[in-house]
């Protein structure tokens, strides 16, 4: 996946630190920005594909992204076992 989509990110209208919050309130603010973003799904996939640990990407926190990756691994394993 390329990075051309980044030019259309809503986060570009805010200081970089906004998407790398230090507290829960900052996470909520960043997630609200992402909720209005036309490239949030590409952003999330980019973060997942590249194992990005910090910040809000595609409206998801680090913990949420780890959960998504775990679930995808489980599904992949289940699909492999089913065949």
C-alpha positions as CSV (number, residue, x, y, z in Angstrom):
1,X,0.0,0.0,0.0
2,X,1.3,3.4,-1.0
3,X,1.0,6.6,1.0
4,X,-0.7,8.8,-1.6
5,X,-3.9,8.8,0.5
6,X,-2.1,10.7,3.3
7,X,-2.5,13.9,1.3
8,X,-6.3,13.7,1.8
9,X,-6.1,12.9,5.6
10,X,-8.2,15.2,7.8
11,X,-5.4,15.1,10.3
12,X,-3.3,17.3,8.0
13,X,-5.4,20.2,9.2
14,X,-4.2,19.8,12.8
15,X,-0.8,19.8,14.5
16,X,1.0,16.4,14.4
17,X,0.7,15.9,18.1
18,X,-3.1,15.8,17.9
19,X,-2.9,12.3,16.5
20,X,-0.4,11.2,19.0
21,X,-2.2,12.0,22.2
22,X,-0.9,11.6,25.7
23,X,-4.2,11.1,27.5
24,X,-7.7,9.7,27.1
25,X,-9.2,13.1,26.2
26,X,-6.6,13.5,23.4
27,X,-7.6,10.1,22.1
28,X,-11.2,11.1,21.9
29,X,-10.3,14.3,20.1
30,X,-8.2,12.4,17.5
31,X,-10.9,9.8,17.0
32,X,-13.4,12.5,16.3
33,X,-11.1,14.0,13.6
34,X,-10.8,10.5,12.1
35,X,-14.5,10.0,12.1
36,X,-14.8,12.8,9.5
37,X,-11.8,11.6,7.5
38,X,-12.3,10.4,3.9
39,X,-9.2,8.1,4.1
40,X,-9.7,6.6,7.6
41,X,-10.0,3.1,6.3
42,X,-6.7,3.4,4.2
43,X,-5.1,4.9,7.3
44,X,-6.1,2.1,9.5
45,X,-4.9,-0.6,7.0
46,X,-1.6,1.2,6.6
47,X,-1.0,1.2,10.4
48,X,-2.0,-2.4,10.6
49,X,0.1,-3.5,7.7
50,X,3.1,-1.6,9.0
51,X,2.6,-2.5,12.7
52,X,2.6,1.1,13.8
53,X,2.5,1.2,17.6
54,X,1.9,4.8,18.4
55,X,-0.9,7.3,17.8
56,X,-4.4,7.2,16.4
57,X,-4.6,5.8,12.9
58,X,-7.8,5.3,11.1
59,X,-9.7,6.3,14.3
60,X,-8.2,3.4,16.3
61,X,-5.9,3.5,19.3
62,X,-2.9,1.3,19.7
63,X,-4.9,-1.1,21.9
64,X,-7.7,-1.3,19.3
65,X,-5.3,-2.0,16.5
66,X,-3.6,-4.8,18.5
67,X,-7.1,-6.3,19.1
68,X,-7.9,-6.1,15.3
69,X,-4.6,-7.8,14.5
70,X,-5.2,-10.6,17.0
71,X,-8.7,-11.2,15.6
72,X,-7.4,-11.3,12.1
73,X,-4.7,-13.9,13.1
74,X,-7.4,-16.0,14.8
75,X,-9.6,-15.9,11.7
76,X,-6.6,-16.8,9.5
77,X,-5.7,-19.8,11.8
78,X,-9.4,-20.9,11.8
79,X,-9.6,-20.7,8.1
80,X,-6.4,-22.7,7.7
81,X,-7.6,-25.4,10.2
82,X,-10.9,-25.7,8.3
83,X,-9.2,-26.7,5.1
